[in-house]
């Protein structure tokens, strides 16, 4: 299986930059694992979205889209659980 390319758009980078250092490091470690497996154990496919998934990292949620033909994982949000589902 080919490795996926993880894209972190500028707004998501800003969300990560605002987080406490320890949490940011844990999130980035989990995000890096998406390169090998974009649907790891515990990933949930979001209802109402064809390609969106989310993973939990403590109280934080990483929402992302898997674009299969291009082998791309596009991050959409890295937010605290209470804010993750508001657009």
Buried (B, 14 or more C-beta within 10 A) or exposed (E): EEEBEBBBEEEBEEBBEEBEEEBBEBBBEBBEEBEEEBEEEEBEEBEEEEEBBBBBBEEBBBBBBBBEEEBBBBBBBBBEEEEBEEE
